[in-house]
Amino acid sequence: MFREMQLSKVRADEFTMVSIVTACAQLGALETGEWARLYMNRHGIKMDTFVGNALIDMYSKCGSIGRAMDVFNEMHSRDKFTWTAVILGLAVNGHGEEAIDMFDRMLRVFEVPDEVTFIGILTACTHSGLIDKGRDFFLSMTGTYRIAPNVMHYGCIIDLLGRAGKPREALETIGKMPMKPNSAIWGALLAACRVHGNSEMGELAAERLLELDPENSMSYVLLSNLYAKSNRWGDVRWLRQLMMEKGIKKEPGCSLVEMNGTIHEFVAGDRSHPMSEEIYSKLDKVLTDLKNDGYVPDVTEVFVQVTEEEKQKVLYWHSEKLAVAFALLVSKSSVTIRIVKNLRMCLDCHNAIKLITKLYMREIVVRDRTRFQHFRHGLCSCKDYW
């Protein structure tokens, strides 16, 4: 649509450009977002708070928090939404302490935080494992700022406790909620139970979750994985049969990567890309290099009763590995590889990508369903807390 406007010689204003920048944020299309910013500079569209806030959000959601901070520092005027956008950006990109510092700076300039600001600061605590600080911020909402926590704030606390290995406390917190827990609440508890192997509480969370959202395939998958982790293969088969009877299909893993202004999409095991032959050949070479450096596929999250070799093959063709192989083929070594995935990245892909950045001297950023992972020199920004 925007290209049609250009062909028609209709000049875009700040509202049009903010819409484009917002679309780039959702797709993780940093190159196109950068082009939009250059367009605004060339055509004299000033960076007011409206435009600046959109750029901060775009850079943050593309995993380029440094450039988001550059925009923040260049802005002559800021509002509550500016501070909140930066706090959220720092939070999801794994900079929990910096997000808290930004919150303190916000208070020092007498900007009053709102409900969304607290979602950002609680997310920062969740992704950085700052349990005590998370509790303190949650309590300060009512005690200091007279803000009644909504279901999203409770979701952050449940997620915080669950990731920290405290599912019992998370369940107790759910019981004290002044509103009815929604599917996000029970989903966070179920995910925590899967990670920590608490099948009894996981079944309770799954039961509540399926009552609220019976068509959500992720609920069935999480419960199935929990059963498999407990070697309850009979329950795994029963649950998969139930999914078949209800016509519920598992959502396939899908990864997007932008190269030269074009978005390329990869699905696990798919060979529809025009360069599939080269991509799979490159991936084979990468996996060989990884194994020579000590990589052993982590099959703990492959919850099917097949041989070890078959489990490894399932892992090899995950969508983010295909996206990385493609990017290694077509991009210069100086280019950061940025991937957007629709599901949570598995442990094996996390470990493999860490090693790829060490062996190939590349920086890779993955935005999955829950957060950003910044990989560099064999390390991840999450410090393996995710």
N, C-alpha and C positions, 0 to 999 in steps of 0.2 A: 504493500500500500504506500509506504514512504517513497519507494522508488518511482511509483506512478506519480506521486506528487512532484518529484524532481523533474520527471519527464514533462510534466504539465507546467513546469516552472512556477509551481506554487511554493512560496517560501514557508518553511516550518517556523513555528514560534516555540517558546519555552515549553508550552503544554504538550505539543507534539513530541518534542525531543525528550521530555521526561517520560512520556509513554514508551518511547523506543528504548530508553535506558532501563526502564522497569522490565521490559520484555527481555532485554539482555541479561538482567539480574536473574530472572527465572530460569533462563536457559544456561546460565554460566558462560555466556558468550562474551568473553573479555575483549577479544579483538574488535568485535562489532561495537561494543560499548566504548572502547577507546576511540574508534572512528567517530562515534556520535559526539564525543567530547570535543574532538578536533573540529567537527562541523560547527558546533556551537561557538567555538573560539573564532573560527573564520568568519562567521556571519554575525558576530557581535551580540550573541545571546549571553547576557550577563549571568554570572553565577550568584544568584540570590539564594536565600535559604531553601526555597522550593527546589531549585535545580541542584544545589549543593547536597541537600539531604538525599535526593535520588541517586546522585553519583556515589555518595558514601555507601548507600545500600547496595548499589551495583557492584562496586569494587569488593565489598565485603562478601557478597554472595558468589563472587567469582574467585574467592580465595586470595585476593590481593589486598590484604589489610594495610600494607605499607602505603599503597596509593590512596586508600580510603583515608588514612591519617593525613596524607598530604593535602587532600581536599579539605578536610576539617581545619587544618592549620591555615589554609589560604582564605577561608571564609571570613568576611569582615563582620558579619552578624550571624548569630546562632540562636536557635530557639530550643525548646524542650525536646523537639523531635530530632534535632541535630545530635544532641547529647545521647539520646536514646538509641539512635541509629549506630553511633560509634560503639556504645556499650554492647549492643547486640552483636555487632560485627566482631569485636574483640572476643566476645564470649564464644561464638560458634567456631571461631578460628583457633580456639585453644589458648587464648591469652587471658586466663581467668584473673590473675593478679592485676594485670593492666586494666581490665574492665572495672575492677573494684577501685583502682586509683582514679580512673576516669569518673566514676560515680562520685568520689570524694571531691574532685575538681568541679563537678556539676553543682554540688551543694555549696561550694565556696563562692560561686558566682550567683548564688541565690536562685538557681533554677530548681523548681520543685518537681521531684520525680512523680510519675503517674503509674498506672497499672502496667503499662507496656515496659516502662523502665525497669520495673521489678521483675518482669519476665526475663529481661536481659541479664540482670545481675544474678538472679537465681540460676539461669542457664550457665553463667560463668562459673558459679560454684559447683554445679553438677558436672560439667565437663573437666574440671580441674580437681575434683575430689575434695573440695573445701567444705566438709560437712558442717563443722561448727559455725563457720561464717554464713553458710546457707541458712542454717536454723536461725541465726541472729537476724539476718536480713528479713526472713519470713516473719518473725515476731515483730520486727520494727514497723512492718506495714500497718498493723493496727495500733501498736503501742505508740509510735512516733508520728506517723503520717496519716493516720485515720483512714487508711485504705483497706477495705474489706477484701481479702484474698478471694479470687474467683477460681473456677475449676482449673484454669491453666496454671495458676500459681501452685495449686495443690499438685498438679501433674509434675511440675518441676521438682517439688519436694519428694514425691514418691520416686521419681527417677533418680534423684540424688541419693536417697537411702538405699534404693535397689542396687545401684551401681556399686555402692560402698559395702555391699554384702549384708545389708540390714533389712531383709524382706519382712521380718516379723514386725519391726518398728514401722515399716511402710504400711503394713496391713492395719496396724493400730491407728495410724494417722488417717487412713481411709475411713475407719470407723468413726472418727471424730469430725469428719467433714460436715459442714452445715448444709451442703447441697448433695444431690444424688451423684455418685461417681459416674463419669461417662466412660466411653470405650478407651479413651486415651489413658485414663487412670489405670484401668484394669490391664491394658496392654503393657504399660510400663512395669507393673508388678509381674505380669507373666514373663516378660523379657528378662527381668531380674532373676526369677525362679529358674528359667532355662539356663542362664549363665552359672548360677550357683547350685543347680541340681536339686532344688526343693520341689519335688513332684507333687506332694500333697497340697501345698499352697498354690502351686502352679495350676493344678486342676480346678481349684476354687476360682482363681482369677480367670481361667479359660471359660468356666461355666458362666460367670457373670458377663464376660466379654461377648460370648456367643448369644446370650440373651439379648444384649443390646444391639449387636451387629452380626446377625447369623450368616450373612453372605461374605464376611471379610475373610479372605483366604489366608491372610497372615496369621490370624488367630489359630487356625487349624495347623498351619505349618509350625508355629512356635510350640504348640502343645505336642505335635508329633515329634519334634526334635527333643522335647523334654522327656517324652516316653522312651525315645531311642537312647538318650543319654543314660537312662536308668535301666537299659536292656529290657524294656517292656515291649518286645517286638510284636506280641499279639495285639496290644493296644494300638501300636503303630499301624498294623494292617487294618484293624477295625476302623480307625480314624480315616485312613485313605479310602476305604470302601464307602464310608459315610460321605466323604467329599465327592466321590464319583456319583453316588446316588442323588446328591443334591445339585450336581452339575457345577460344583465349585472347583475352579482350576487355580493352581499355584501361579502367582504373578511371576513372570520370568524376569531374571536379572537383566537390566539394560543399562549400558553406559554410553554417554555422549562425550565426544571430544571435538573441540574446535580447532581446525587447521586452515590457515589462509582464508579466514572469513567464512568457511563452510563447516556446518555441524555434521559430524559423522556418527552414526548410531551403530552400536554393537550389542547383540544379544548372545547369551551364553551358548556356545556350540554352533552358532549360526555361520553360514558360509555365503551369504547373499551379497556381501560387499564386493565391488569390482576387483579389489586387490586381495581377495581372500587367500589365494594360493601363496602370495608373497607374505601376507600377514601370519599365516599359520607356520610357514617356513621360518620366519623371523622369531616367532614365539618358541618354536622347537629349539632354535639356537640359543635364545635367552635362557630357557629352562636348563639346557645343557650347561651353560655357563654358571647358572645358579647352583646346580648340583655339584659341579667341580669345586665350588667355593663352600660346600658344606650344607647346602639347602636340602632339607628333607620335607616333603609335602606334609602339612598338618591335616590329617584326615578326621580329626575329632569332631568336626562339624559336618561330616558327610554321613547323614543318618539313614543309610540304606544297607541292607544285608547283602553285600557283594564282597568280592575279594579286595585285598588291599590295593592291588594294581588297578582294579576298576575304579576304586574310590579316588585314586590319584588322577586318573584320566578325567573324572568329573571335575576336579579342581583345576586342571590345566587349562580348560577352555572357558573359564569364567569371563564374563563380559569385560571387566576392568583389565584383565590380562591381555585380552585381544586389543582393547583400546590403547594400552601402553605399547604393545608390539607395533601397532600401526603408527603411533606417534614417533617411535624410535626410527621407523623406516623413512618417514617423510619430513621430519623436522630437523633443524640444526641443533647441535649439541648445546647451544647457549639458550635455547627456548625452553621455558618451563612448560611441562605437560600438565594440562588441567582437565580433569575428568569429572563428570557429574553422573552419579549412579542413583537409580530409583530405590534401591534397597540398601540395607546395612551391609557394609563390606565384611566378608568373612575373615577369620583369623589367618588363613593361609595366604590370601591375597595381600593382607596387611604385611605379613612377614616377607612375602616374595617382593613386594614393591620396595620395602625398606632395603633389601639386598640389591635390587636393581639400581637404586640411586647410588649405592656405593660402587658397584662394578662399572656402571656406565657413566658415572659422574653427572647425573641429571637430577633436576629438582622436579618432583611430581606432587601435584595437589589433587586430592580426591574429595569431592563433596558427595557424601552419601545421604541416606535418609535422616540421619541424626546429627551429623556434624561435619566439619572439615578435618582432613588429615594432611598435614604438610610434611612431606618426606624429603630428606636431604642427608647426604653423607651416611646413609645406612641407619638413620634415626627418624623417628616420627614425633611431631609436635605434641601428640597425646601422651608421650612417655609411656606408651603401652597401657594407659588407663582409659579404657573406652568400652 
